[in-house]
Amino acid sequence: MRAKESTDSLSLAKTPNGSLTLRGAKPASEPQQQLGYRASSNYAQQARVVKGRAFYQNGSTWTDAQAASKNDWKRRQVAFNSDEYFALLQEHPEAAAWLALGNEVDLVLGDTLVSVR
């Protein structure tokens, strides 16, 4: 007795450019995570220039590019949406556009690195 041939058989075939492709393969129901150079990333989302300053996103934190220029900044922690946060905006109204990037921003103001969380 012959085994019944599956209609889902796979075969290799050449594409017009000479590379190999797998014919008869069903598309995956869920996309697989690609790693390395095959990974698809939206790099436009990871760097922004706001009012002449570059900011880089690392996870959910936006960091002022000026923060990397030295290591000995005075540091100030400010809770997002707190009274201190709004007092900071009163002191530095120019910072409103930079702080609008999100609720986690590291921003250089004068000689201080302000970390909003």
Secondary structure per residue as TSV (DSSP state, phi and psi in degrees):
chain	resnum	aa	ss	phi	psi
A	1	M	-	360.0	129.5
A	2	R	-	-82.4	140.9
A	3	A	-	-71.6	139.7
A	4	K	-	-69.0	131.3
A	5	E	-	-72.6	135.4
A	6	S	-	-79.7	140.3
A	7	T	T	-78.4	-7.3
A	8	D	T	-100.6	32.1
A	9	S	-	-72.1	150.4
A	10	L	-	-108.3	147.1
A	11	S	E	-149.2	154.5
A	12	L	E	-90.9	143.0
A	13	A	E	-144.7	156.5
A	14	K	E	-92.0	140.3
A	15	T	-	-87.7	167.9
A	16	P	T	-56.8	-26.8
A	17	N	T	-89.8	2.7
A	18	G	S	97.0	-6.2
A	19	S	-	-81.9	166.7
A	20	L	E	-95.9	146.6
A	21	T	E	-135.9	156.1
A	22	L	E	-98.5	117.1
A	23	R	E	-97.6	144.5
A	24	G	S	90.8	-2.0
A	25	A	-	-78.1	136.1
A	26	K	-	-82.9	142.4
A	27	P	-	-64.7	144.5
A	28	A	-	-65.7	142.2
A	29	S	S	-71.0	-29.8
A	30	E	S	-124.1	135.0
A	31	P	-	-66.0	140.5
A	32	Q	-	-84.8	148.0
A	33	Q	-	-73.1	126.8
A	34	Q	-	-92.3	142.7
A	35	L	-	-119.4	160.0
A	36	G	G	69.8	-143.0
A	37	Y	G	-68.6	-15.4
A	38	R	G	-83.3	-10.3
A	39	A	-	-66.6	137.8
A	40	S	-	-98.3	122.1
A	41	S	-	-132.2	149.5
A	42	N	-	-100.7	90.0
A	43	Y	G	-69.2	-20.0
A	44	A	G	-64.5	-25.3
A	45	Q	G	-80.1	-12.8
A	46	Q	T	-98.5	-7.1
A	47	A	E	-144.5	136.4
A	48	R	E	-142.0	148.1
A	49	V	E	-111.4	120.7
A	50	V	E	-125.7	121.6
A	51	K	T	48.1	45.9
A	52	G	T	81.5	4.0
A	53	R	E	-118.8	139.1
A	54	A	E	-89.0	138.0
A	55	F	E	-128.3	140.1
A	56	Y	E	-118.9	137.5
A	57	Q	E	-95.1	127.7
A	58	N	E	-126.7	104.1
A	59	G	T	69.6	-121.2
A	60	S	T	-105.5	7.3
A	61	T	E	-102.6	130.5
A	62	W	E	-97.0	125.8
A	63	T	E	-117.9	129.3
A	64	D	E	-62.8	130.5
A	65	A	G	-61.2	-27.3
A	66	Q	G	-65.7	-21.3
A	67	A	G	-62.9	-25.9
A	68	A	G	-83.0	-7.5
A	69	S	G	-72.3	-22.2
A	70	K	-	-156.0	163.7
A	71	N	S	-103.1	-13.1
A	72	D	-	-105.1	43.8
A	73	W	-	-69.1	146.4
A	74	K	E	-66.1	145.3
A	75	R	E	-119.0	143.0
A	76	R	E	-139.7	124.6
A	77	Q	E	-96.3	131.0
A	78	V	E	-131.6	129.5
A	79	A	-	-76.1	132.6
A	80	F	T	-59.7	135.7
A	81	N	T	67.4	19.5
A	82	S	S	-93.5	174.5
A	83	D	H	-61.1	-38.5
A	84	E	H	-64.6	-36.1
A	85	Y	H	-61.3	-46.8
A	86	F	H	-72.9	-29.0
A	87	A	H	-66.2	-38.8
A	88	L	H	-60.9	-41.9
A	89	L	H	-65.4	-33.6
A	90	Q	H	-68.0	-41.2
A	91	E	H	-69.2	-36.7
A	92	H	-	-131.0	75.5
A	93	P	G	-61.8	-23.7
A	94	E	G	-66.3	-18.4
A	95	A	G	-80.8	-8.5
A	96	A	H	-57.4	-44.3
A	97	A	H	-66.3	-36.6
A	98	W	H	-71.7	-41.7
A	99	L	H	-71.5	-17.8
A	100	A	T	-71.7	-5.8
A	101	L	T	-64.5	-28.8
A	102	G	-	166.5	-170.6
A	103	N	S	-95.5	3.2
A	104	E	S	-131.5	100.7
A	105	V	E	-135.7	134.0
A	106	D	E	-106.7	118.0
A	107	L	E	-132.1	134.6
A	108	V	E	-90.2	121.9
A	109	L	E	-125.4	109.8
A	110	G	T	66.0	-120.6
A	111	D	T	-107.0	21.8
A	112	T	E	-122.4	137.0
A	113	L	E	-97.1	109.1
A	114	V	E	-93.1	123.3
A	115	S	E	-108.4	112.2
A	116	V	E	-97.5	125.9
A	117	R	-	-137.2	360.0
